[in-house]
Amino acid sequence: MKKWTALLLALALTFVCAASLAEKAKAKEQIYYDVYSAEWATLNYMYESASGGTANFVDTLVEYDNYGILQPCLAESWECSEDGLTWTFHIRPGVKWMTADMEEYGAEVVADDFVYSASRVLDSTLEQVSKTGDILYVIKNAEAYFNGECEWEDVGVKAIDDYTLQYTLEQPVAYFESMLSYVCFMPCNREFGEEMGEDFGTGNYSLLYNGAFILNEWEPNANRVLIRNPEYWDIEDIHIEEIRMTYNSEASMLSAELFKRGEAMTASLTASEAQTWLADAQLSQMLRPSRAAFNFSYWYAFNFYIKGADGSYNYPEEYNPENYFAAAQNKNFRKSIFHALDRVGAMMTKVSDEASARSLMINTITPPGFATGAGEYTQTGSLAAFANTDSYNPDLALEYKAKAVEELTAAGVTFPVVLYMPYNTGESDLTQRAQVIEQQLEGLLGGDYIDIVLEGYANDNYLNTTRRAGNYSFMEVYWGPDYADPYTFTDPFRVSQKYAYIFMGNGLGTPATEDTPGAKQDRLGGYWTDLVYDQMVEPAYAEQDLAKRYAILAEAEAWLIDEAYVIPFCMDGGGYVASYLNPFESQYAPFGVSENRYKYQWIYETPMGMDEYETALAEWEAERDARLAALAE
């Protein structure tokens, strides 16, 4: 047996603030004020994939500290069998389930809570079939159970006793521990879950709590009140006593003003707003850079799903989706836009200088630095050439345009090709960026070649009304990793994934029917076979040699970029923030729920400024390097 407990406990060093901030005064009242513009659709973590809502309400088996190092959470310790298939977790005794009224429910968190939760996540008969069930497919017979091919007793999730939980995997998964901090691995009390049924998570009283905070009040589109859980098992690390959140449909647009009025303790500023603040002696002391992160990777994507399963168009016929679709099948057309997009210019809507813009830009889908277990993943094989090259090249763009015009004219495509481009109106930089990109592409390629039509959509339900509905022809999209492996960035492109949205391009798949041998069903009810990308990626799933695994995935990612099905853009973060929180105190992980938690954080009397940020960043990086080095020994 491979024992991790001693190593983890040795690394679980007492949290200390950066030395430069040791004397910084903490606020006497640890009550955090915030605003929000998008309401939670549900708090049912066994159904929803979004992690922000329940992150502070329900704990996971493991979590990550502020240096990104794995720590015990609801599991005090665990071990893995030598063959890598059986993981045994020892549940922390005495963790209580609490109600929204801050009262004990009358039950502890036990191993069966994880078994019950997994059974619901994998239940394909529910009215709300989980959006994250495929994450659990690493567990033995989980996919077979979801497909109705076996009984629950055959699935590799067992409660050995009240405090011993065991997962048996289909095959060894090197990144399994990192998966455990995602919502689909959260526990649910069986009695309460069965009582609530489909109403689970529809309100604060239809949820039980074992995390750091309890949602004591929740009036949708009005307010939320989170109160520190008085029975939390690690309450000494929960410093904020209360979080008061107020709904404002324009919260993102008014962020800076709401901060100045004291209605919010954190604000994200646009590049133009930041310039105004930096020119003000008082406001400039409240501003710091936004921390770059791997939480999301952003790129521009073409839509190859212009029709739903019923044959109706997914976006307005007035924009001639058939003509667009014919053009988008042409590689030279896609390449012309790929090389015409000036990403630095687009990023300048978020930051104020070219150096900052380039620091956030990425040339791949998987961000550099995300996967380094077998060397830097983005420097692997054919992917390295793209990782090291700026895609913006006006001369190449015009060359590809000339080829596309000749080929598409012969094929009967009419010009200009309309690119219907929705954008999120919830943040001013997104609105500005859409306008900049319209001007860039039409300016270089010509309005006689493409006609970009912009349409703003409200932040509420934005993804469901645009990307997930196929309601676009070209737009900025993003994806967040679910675990610590580049395989997680294949999900948007594999047809069987619920949120896949790039799988109908030339060479990506052939239409099929339900009865076609080897057919896979997409998220909107269609069937496809001969899936080039899926076939490229598939061998990586079972490959245990990390270097070989990287090589397989890198070639598939390079193919996507070379075919110009996607235009890599940037990683998360950047811009400017005013906040009374210290970003280096928050949990740090690009996947799972850890980074959405307020654990470890204090509210300070004054916001962190530029100089404080740079000093704290350097000290955090040095301390993290030292801890990671100790972990590797």
C-alpha positions in Angstrom: 0.0 0.0 0.0 1.2 3.5 -0.8 0.6 5.7 2.2 0.2 9.5 1.7 -0.9 10.6 5.1 2.5 11.3 6.7 3.7 13.3 3.7 0.6 15.4 3.5 0.6 16.2 7.2 4.3 17.1 6.9 3.5 19.5 4.1 0.4 21.0 5.8 2.5 23.8 7.3 0.8 26.5 9.3 -0.4 29.3 7.0 1.3 32.6 7.3 0.8 35.8 5.4 3.5 37.1 3.2 6.1 38.7 5.4 5.6 42.1 3.8 2.0 42.1 4.9 2.6 40.9 8.4 2.0 44.3 9.8 -0.9 45.2 7.6 -4.0 45.9 9.7 -6.9 43.5 9.5 -10.4 45.0 9.6 -12.0 45.0 13.0 -15.3 43.8 11.4 -14.8 40.7 9.3 -17.9 41.2 7.2 -17.4 41.0 3.5 -19.7 43.0 1.1 -20.0 42.0 -2.5 -22.4 42.4 -5.5 -23.3 39.9 -8.3 -25.1 40.2 -11.6 -25.8 36.5 -12.4 -28.1 34.4 -10.2 -27.4 30.8 -9.3 -29.6 28.6 -11.4 -29.4 25.8 -8.8 -27.3 24.7 -5.9 -27.7 21.1 -6.8 -24.1 20.1 -7.1 -25.1 16.5 -8.2 -26.6 18.1 -11.3 -24.9 21.4 -12.1 -21.3 21.7 -13.3 -20.7 25.2 -12.0 -18.7 25.2 -8.7 -19.0 28.7 -7.5 -22.3 28.3 -5.7 -21.6 25.4 -3.4 -17.9 25.8 -3.0 -18.2 27.4 0.5 -21.2 25.3 1.5 -20.1 21.7 1.0 -16.6 20.4 1.6 -14.7 17.8 -0.5 -12.5 14.9 0.4 -9.4 16.9 -0.4 -8.7 20.6 -1.0 -5.8 22.8 -2.0 -4.0 25.3 0.2 -3.0 28.8 -0.8 0.2 27.4 -2.4 -1.7 24.9 -4.6 -0.6 21.9 -2.5 -3.1 19.1 -1.9 -4.4 18.9 1.7 -6.7 16.6 3.7 -10.3 18.0 4.0 -13.2 15.6 4.7 -10.8 12.8 4.3 -8.2 12.8 7.1 -5.9 10.4 5.2 -6.0 8.0 2.3 -4.0 5.4 0.5 -3.8 3.8 -2.9 -3.2 0.2 -3.8 0.1 -0.7 -5.5 -1.8 -1.4 -8.8 -3.3 2.1 -8.7 -6.8 0.8 -8.9 -8.2 1.0 -5.3 -8.3 4.2 -3.3 -9.3 4.1 0.3 -10.3 7.3 2.2 -10.7 7.7 5.9 -13.4 10.2 6.6 -12.9 12.8 9.3 -15.2 11.8 12.3 -17.5 14.4 13.8 -18.2 16.6 10.8 -21.8 17.7 11.1 -24.4 18.4 8.5 -26.1 21.8 9.2 -29.3 23.4 8.1 -29.8 26.9 6.7 -31.1 28.0 10.1 -27.6 27.3 11.5 -28.9 24.2 13.4 -27.5 20.7 13.4 -29.4 18.3 11.1 -28.6 15.4 13.3 -26.1 13.4 11.2 -22.4 13.3 10.6 -20.7 13.2 7.3 -20.1 9.5 6.6 -18.8 7.3 3.7 -22.3 6.5 2.6 -22.9 10.2 1.8 -20.3 9.9 -1.0 -21.9 6.7 -2.2 -25.3 8.2 -2.4 -24.1 11.3 -4.2 -22.3 9.2 -6.8 -25.4 7.2 -7.4 -27.4 10.3 -8.2 -24.7 11.8 -10.4 -24.7 8.6 -12.4 -28.5 8.1 -12.5 -29.6 8.6 -16.1 -33.3 8.3 -15.2 -33.5 11.5 -13.3 -35.4 14.5 -14.7 -32.2 16.5 -14.2 -29.5 14.2 -15.5 -26.1 15.3 -14.1 -23.9 17.5 -16.2 -20.8 15.9 -14.7 -21.5 12.2 -14.7 -18.8 11.6 -17.3 -16.2 12.8 -14.8 -17.0 9.7 -12.7 -16.4 7.4 -15.6 -12.9 6.7 -14.3 -14.7 4.6 -11.6 -15.2 0.9 -12.4 -18.5 0.3 -14.2 -19.7 3.9 -13.7 -20.3 4.5 -17.4 -21.9 1.1 -17.7 -24.3 1.9 -14.9 -25.2 5.3 -16.4 -26.0 3.5 -19.6 -28.2 0.9 -17.8 -25.8 -2.0 -18.5 -25.2 -3.1 -14.9 -26.5 -2.7 -11.3 -25.3 -0.2 -8.8 -23.7 -3.0 -6.7 -21.2 -3.4 -9.6 -20.0 0.2 -9.5 -16.7 0.8 -7.7 -17.9 3.2 -5.0 -18.3 1.5 -1.6 -18.8 2.4 2.1 -16.6 -0.1 3.9 -17.9 1.3 7.2 -19.1 4.7 8.4 -15.7 6.3 8.1 -14.1 4.3 5.3 -14.8 5.1 1.7 -13.4 3.1 -1.2 -13.2 3.9 -4.9 -12.1 1.2 -7.4 -11.1 2.6 -10.8 -11.4 1.2 -14.3 -7.7 1.7 -14.7 -5.0 3.7 -12.9 -5.5 7.5 -13.1 -2.5 9.5 -12.1 -4.6 12.7 -11.6 -7.4 11.0 -9.6 -6.7 13.0 -6.4 -7.1 16.3 -8.3 -10.6 15.2 -9.5 -11.8 14.8 -6.0 -12.1 18.6 -5.4 -14.8 18.8 -8.1 -18.5 19.1 -7.4 -19.5 15.6 -8.6 -17.4 14.2 -5.7 -19.2 16.2 -3.0 -21.2 14.1 -0.4 -24.9 14.3 0.1 -26.8 13.0 3.1 -28.9 10.1 1.9 -32.0 10.8 4.0 -32.1 14.5 3.2 -31.4 13.9 -0.5 -34.2 11.4 -0.8 -36.6 13.7 1.0 -35.8 16.6 -1.3 -35.7 14.6 -4.5 -35.7 16.8 -7.6 -36.1 19.9 -5.3 -32.6 19.4 -3.9 -30.6 22.7 -4.1 -33.5 24.8 -5.4 -33.2 27.1 -2.3 -31.1 27.5 0.8 -33.4 25.3 2.8 -33.2 22.5 0.3 -29.5 22.1 1.0 -27.5 20.8 3.9 -24.1 22.3 4.8 -20.8 20.9 6.1 -18.5 23.6 4.7 -17.2 26.9 6.0 -20.3 28.9 5.4 -24.1 28.5 5.6 -26.4 30.2 3.2 -28.6 31.7 5.9 -30.6 33.9 3.5 -31.1 33.7 -0.2 -33.7 35.8 -2.1 -33.0 35.2 -5.8 -32.1 38.4 -7.8 -32.1 40.3 -4.5 -29.5 39.2 -1.9 -27.5 36.4 -0.3 -26.2 36.2 3.3 -23.5 33.6 4.1 -22.6 33.1 7.8 -19.6 31.3 9.1 -20.5 27.7 10.1 -20.1 27.6 13.9 -19.6 23.8 13.8 -17.0 23.8 10.9 -14.3 21.3 11.5 -11.5 23.8 10.6 -13.1 27.0 11.9 -9.8 28.4 13.0 -8.9 28.9 9.4 -12.2 30.7 8.6 -11.7 34.4 9.5 -14.5 36.1 7.6 -17.6 35.9 9.8 -20.2 36.9 7.3 -20.6 37.6 3.5 -23.4 39.9 2.3 -24.1 39.8 -1.4 -26.5 42.1 -3.2 -27.9 41.6 -6.7 -27.3 44.3 -9.3 -27.9 43.4 -12.9 -25.1 45.8 -13.9 -22.7 44.8 -11.2 -19.9 44.0 -13.6 -20.3 47.3 -15.5 -20.5 49.3 -12.3 -17.9 47.4 -10.3 -15.5 50.3 -9.8 -18.2 52.7 -8.8 -19.8 50.2 -6.4 -16.4 49.7 -4.8 -15.9 53.5 -4.2 -19.4 53.7 -2.7 -18.6 50.9 -0.2 -21.2 48.5 -1.7 -18.5 46.0 -2.7 -15.1 45.1 -1.3 -13.7 43.9 -4.6 -13.9 45.4 -8.0 -12.5 44.5 -11.4 -11.5 47.5 -13.5 -11.3 47.9 -17.3 -8.1 49.3 -18.8 -9.6 52.8 -19.2 -11.0 52.8 -15.6 -7.6 51.7 -14.3 -5.9 54.6 -16.1 -8.2 57.0 -14.4 -7.5 55.5 -11.0 -3.8 55.5 -11.6 -3.9 59.2 -12.3 -5.5 59.8 -8.9 -3.2 60.0 -5.9 -5.7 58.3 -3.5 -7.3 55.8 -5.9 -4.0 54.6 -7.2 -3.1 53.3 -3.8 -6.1 51.0 -3.9 -5.3 49.3 -7.2 -3.3 46.2 -7.9 -2.9 43.8 -10.9 -5.3 41.0 -11.2 -3.6 37.7 -10.6 -3.0 35.6 -13.8 -4.5 32.1 -13.4 -5.1 28.8 -15.2 -8.8 28.7 -14.2 -9.9 29.3 -17.7 -8.4 29.2 -21.2 -10.0 31.5 -23.8 -10.1 31.1 -27.5 -12.2 32.1 -30.6 -14.2 29.4 -32.2 -16.2 28.7 -35.3 -19.6 27.1 -35.0 -20.2 23.9 -36.9 -23.6 23.2 -35.3 -25.9 25.6 -37.2 -28.9 23.3 -37.0 -30.5 21.4 -34.1 -31.6 17.8 -34.3 -35.0 18.9 -35.4 -33.5 20.6 -38.5 -34.2 24.2 -37.3 -31.4 26.8 -37.4 -29.7 27.6 -34.1 -29.2 31.3 -35.0 -31.3 33.8 -37.1 -31.8 32.8 -40.8 -31.4 36.5 -41.8 -27.6 35.9 -41.3 -27.6 33.2 -43.9 -26.2 30.3 -41.7 -26.0 27.9 -44.7 -23.7 30.3 -46.6 -21.6 30.7 -43.4 -21.4 27.0 -42.9 -20.2 26.4 -46.4 -17.5 29.0 -45.9 -16.5 27.7 -42.5 -15.8 24.2 -44.0 -13.0 25.8 -46.0 -9.6 25.7 -44.3 -8.3 28.7 -46.1 -11.3 30.8 -45.0 -10.7 29.8 -41.4 -6.9 30.4 -41.8 -7.5 33.9 -43.1 -9.4 34.8 -39.9 -6.9 32.9 -37.7 -4.0 35.1 -39.0 -6.1 38.3 -39.1 -7.0 38.4 -35.4 -4.6 40.9 -33.7 -4.8 39.4 -30.2 -2.6 42.0 -28.6 -4.9 44.7 -29.8 -7.9 42.8 -28.6 -6.4 42.2 -25.2 -5.7 46.0 -24.8 -9.4 46.3 -23.9 -8.5 44.6 -20.6 -5.0 45.8 -19.8 -3.3 49.1 -20.6 0.0 48.1 -22.0 1.4 45.6 -24.6 3.7 43.8 -22.1 0.7 43.0 -19.9 -1.3 41.9 -22.9 1.4 39.5 -24.1 1.9 38.1 -20.6 -1.7 36.8 -20.7 -1.8 35.7 -24.3 -1.5 32.0 -25.0 -1.0 30.3 -28.4 -2.5 26.9 -27.3 -5.7 25.7 -25.8 -3.9 24.2 -22.8 -2.2 27.1 -20.9 1.6 26.9 -20.6 2.6 25.8 -17.1 -0.6 23.9 -16.5 0.9 20.5 -17.2 4.5 20.0 -16.4 4.8 16.4 -15.1 6.7 15.1 -18.1 8.2 18.4 -19.1 6.3 21.5 -20.3 3.3 20.0 -22.2 2.9 22.9 -24.6 6.5 22.3 -25.8 5.7 18.7 -26.8 5.8 17.6 -30.4 4.0 19.6 -33.1 2.3 21.7 -30.4 5.6 23.5 -29.6 5.6 25.3 -33.0 2.3 26.9 -32.3 3.1 27.6 -28.6 6.1 29.6 -29.7 4.5 31.6 -32.6 2.1 34.5 -32.6 -0.8 33.6 -34.9 -1.3 37.2 -36.0 0.2 37.6 -39.5 -1.5 40.1 -41.8 0.4 38.9 -44.9 -0.6 35.3 -44.4 -4.2 36.3 -43.6 -4.4 38.0 -47.0 -2.8 35.1 -48.8 -5.4 32.7 -47.3 -8.2 35.1 -48.1 -7.2 35.1 -51.8 -7.2 31.3 -51.9 -10.5 31.1 -50.0 -12.2 33.6 -52.3 -11.2 31.5 -55.4 -12.3 28.2 -53.9 -15.5 29.4 -52.2 -16.7 31.4 -55.3 -16.3 28.2 -57.3 -18.4 26.4 -54.7 -21.2 29.0 -54.8 -20.5 30.8 -51.6 -21.6 34.5 -51.7 -19.7 37.4 -50.2 -19.5 38.9 -47.7 -19.9 35.9 -45.4 -21.8 37.0 -42.3 -20.2 36.1 -39.0 -22.8 36.3 -36.3 -20.8 37.2 -33.1 -22.7 37.4 -29.8 -20.9 38.8 -26.7 -21.6 39.1 -23.0 -22.8 42.6 -22.0 -22.1 41.9 -18.4 -18.6 43.3 -18.6 -17.6 46.5 -20.4 -14.2 45.0 -21.6 -16.1 42.2 -23.4 -18.3 44.7 -25.2 -15.2 46.8 -26.2 -13.3 43.7 -27.3 -16.1 42.6 -29.6 -16.1 46.0 -31.3 -12.3 46.0 -31.6 -12.3 42.5 -33.2 -15.1 43.5 -35.7 -13.0 46.5 -36.7 -9.8 44.5 -36.9 -11.1 41.6 -39.1 -13.2 43.7 -41.4 -10.5 46.3 -41.6 -7.8 43.9 -42.7 -9.8 41.4 -44.7 -12.4 43.8 -46.1 -16.1 44.3 -45.6 -16.6 42.7 -49.0 -15.2 39.4 -47.6 -16.8 39.2 -44.2 -19.5 41.0 -42.3 -19.3 40.6 -38.6 -22.7 41.2 -36.9 -22.4 41.8 -33.2 -25.3 41.1 -30.7 -25.1 41.6 -27.0 -26.6 39.1 -24.5 -27.2 39.6 -20.8 -24.9 37.9 -18.4 -27.7 35.9 -16.9 -27.9 32.5 -18.7 -25.4 33.8 -21.3 -23.8 30.4 -22.1 -27.2 28.6 -22.5 -28.5 31.2 -24.9 -25.4 31.4 -27.0 -22.6 28.9 -27.1 -24.5 25.9 -25.7 -27.4 26.6 -28.0 -25.2 26.8 -31.1 -26.5 30.4 -31.4 -23.3 31.9 -33.0 -21.0 31.5 -36.0 -17.9 33.0 -34.4 -17.4 34.0 -30.7 -15.0 34.2 -27.8 -15.4 31.0 -25.7 -13.6 29.5 -22.7 -13.1 26.3 -20.8 -12.0 25.6 -17.2 -10.0 22.4 -16.3 -11.7 19.9 -14.0 -8.5 18.1 -12.9 -4.8 18.3 -13.2 -4.2 16.8 -16.7 -4.3 18.2 -20.2 -6.9 15.6 -21.1 -9.4 17.9 -19.4 -9.0 20.4 -22.3 -10.2 17.9 -24.8 -13.8 18.0 -23.5 -15.1 20.9 -25.7 -14.0 19.0 -28.8 -15.1 15.4 -28.1 -18.5 14.7 -29.5 -19.8 12.6 -26.5 -19.1 15.3 -24.0 -22.1 17.3 -22.8 -20.6 20.7 -23.6 -18.8 19.8 -26.8 -19.4 22.5 -29.3 -16.7 22.0 -32.0 -17.3 18.7 -33.7 -19.0 19.3 -37.1 -16.2 20.8 -39.1 -14.7 19.3 -42.3 -12.9 16.2 -41.2 -14.2 16.2 -37.6 -17.1 13.9 -38.1 -19.6 12.3 -40.5 -23.4 12.4 -39.8 -24.9 9.1 -38.8 -28.0 7.6 -37.2 -28.7 5.9 -33.9 -28.3 2.5 -35.6 -24.9 3.3 -37.3 -22.2 1.1 -35.9 -19.8 3.1 -33.7 -22.0 6.2 -33.8 -21.8 8.7 -30.9 -24.5 11.0 -29.8 -23.8 14.7 -29.4 -25.3 17.0 -26.8 -28.2 18.2 -29.0 -29.4 14.8 -30.1 -27.5 14.2 -33.4 -25.3 11.1 -34.1 -21.8 11.1 -35.6 -19.1 8.7 -36.6 -15.6 8.9 -38.2 -14.6 11.4 -35.5 -11.1 12.3 -36.4 -10.3 14.3 -33.2 -12.0 11.7 -30.9 -9.9 9.0 -32.5 -6.7 11.0 -32.1 -7.4 11.6 -28.4 -8.7 8.2 -27.4 -5.4 6.4 -26.9 -4.4 9.0 -24.3 -7.2 7.9 -21.9 -5.6 4.6 -21.1 -1.9 5.6 -21.5 -0.1 5.6 -18.1 3.3 6.8 -19.4 3.0 10.5 -18.9 5.4 11.5 -21.7 3.6 9.3 -24.2 0.3 10.7 -22.9 1.5 14.2 -23.5 2.6 13.3 -27.0 -0.8 12.0 -28.0 -2.7 14.9 -26.6 -0.2 17.5 -28.0 -0.6 16.1 -31.5 -4.4 16.3 -31.3 -4.3 19.9 -30.0 -1.8 20.9 -32.7 -4.1 19.5 -35.3 -7.1 21.5 -34.0 -5.0 24.7 -34.2 -3.4 23.9 -37.5 -6.8 23.3 -39.0 -7.8 26.7 -37.5 -11.0 25.3 -35.9 -9.9 27.5 -32.9 -7.9 30.6 -32.4 -6.1 30.5 -29.0 -6.4 33.8 -27.1 -5.5 34.1 -23.5 -5.7 32.6 -20.0 -7.7 33.9 -17.1 -6.7 36.9 -15.0 -5.0 40.2 -16.0 -6.4 43.6 -15.8 -6.7 45.5 -12.5 -8.4 44.9 -9.2 -9.3 46.9 -6.1 -9.9 44.6 -3.1 -9.7 44.4 0.6 -8.6 40.8 0.3 -5.1 39.4 -0.2 -5.1 37.2 -3.3 -2.2 35.1 -1.9 -4.2 34.0 1.1 -6.9 32.3 -1.0 -6.8 28.7 -2.0 -4.9 28.1 -5.2 -5.9 25.5 -7.8 -7.0 25.8 -11.4 -9.6 23.1 -11.1 -12.3 22.0 -8.7 -13.9 24.3 -6.1 -10.9 25.3 -4.0 -10.3 28.7 -5.6 -13.9 29.7 -5.0 -13.6 29.3 -1.3 -13.0 32.1 1.3 -11.0 29.8 3.5 -7.8 31.4 5.0 -8.8 34.9 3.9 -8.9 38.0 6.0 -10.5 41.4 5.2 -7.9 44.2 5.6 -8.5 47.8 6.5 -7.0 49.1 3.3 -6.8 47.5 -0.2 -3.6 46.1 -1.5 -1.6 48.5 -3.7 0.8 47.9 -6.6 4.0 47.7 -4.6 2.5 45.5 -1.9 1.2 43.2 -4.7 4.6 42.8 -6.4 6.4 42.2 -3.1 3.8 39.6 -1.9 3.9 37.9 -5.3 7.6 37.4 -5.2 7.5 36.1 -1.6 4.6 33.7 -2.5 6.4 32.4 -5.5 9.6 31.7 -3.5 7.6 30.0 -0.7 5.6 27.9 -3.2 8.8 26.8 -5.0 10.3 25.7 -1.6 7.2 23.8 -0.7 6.9 22.1 -4.0 10.6 21.1 -3.8 10.0 19.6 -0.4 7.0 17.7 -1.9 9.2 16.3 -4.7 11.9 14.9 -2.3 
